[in-house]
Amino acid sequence: GYEECISNTRWTMKTVGLWPLDDAVILSTCKLIIGMIAMVFTLIIPQTRKVIKVHDDFNLTLEILTIANIDFYVALLKLITVWYYKIDLRKLLLQIHADWQNTSTEEQRKMWLNARMS
């Protein structure tokens, strides 16, 4: 049950280096930093250059900022928050795993399969 429900989340979080149960701390931190740098170079630098070019037009500046810069900072803040609370998330996942080891009814199996599909 646990593996079925957590597999998609684990894959996504491992890809960006945020999976709390990953023992390769240095590798996961490098993945996170590389992802953040890639976000900066593909989003922030081009958008900021656009803002500088059109700084006289307030509406266009506002439009450019709302398209990428604000979204980027929200995503970056989320990444940093998850990274900061990684130890707490690890404890939580271990508790979830322990809880799911103790259950095995047919109704719960259906719930696990539905959780994996959603």
Sequence and secondary structure as in RCSB ss.txt:
>XXXX:A:sequence
GYEECISNTRWTMKTVGLWPLDDAVILSTCKLIIGMIAMVFTLIIPQTRKVIKVHDDFNLTLEILTIANIDFYVA
LLKLITVWYYKIDLRKLLLQIHADWQNTSTEEQRKMWLNARMS
>XXXX:A:secstr
 HHHHHHHHHHHHHHTT  TT S HHHHHHHHHHHHHHHIIIIIHHHHHHHHHTTT HHHHHHHIIIIIHHHHHH
HHHHHHHHHTHHHHHHHHHHHHHHHHT   HHHHHHHHHHHH 
